[in-house]
Amino acid sequence: MKSEQVKGAVEKVAGKAQGFLGDLTGDERLQAEGVARQAAGQLQQTYGDALDTVGDFAKQKPLATVAIVAGVGLLLGLLLRRR
């Protein structure tokens, strides 16, 4: 696991605990913050997974990665030139 994935997992657990505490105390605001924190943790964990996937692809196929980046750069250049 990389750092983004670990941070996301920790944030999810913290959000779950915060939501549980909100349930116990009946504090709706605390419950909502816990749910939001869980969602943010899941998003961060998914971002870490995506970074891993892209990194693995770049290591396995460096020429394809360079071609993709060049193509995206060319398209962006053409789009920005029209303005």
GIMOVEN-V943045 format. One record per helix or strand of 3 or more residues. SS is the DSSP state (H for helix, E for strand). FROM is the first residue (numbers start at 1). LEN is the number of residues. If there is no record, write none. Layout:
# GIMOVEN-V943045
<<SS,FROM,LEN> <SS,FROM,LEN>>
This chain:
# GIMOVEN-V943045
<<H,3,23> <H,28,33> <H,62,20>>
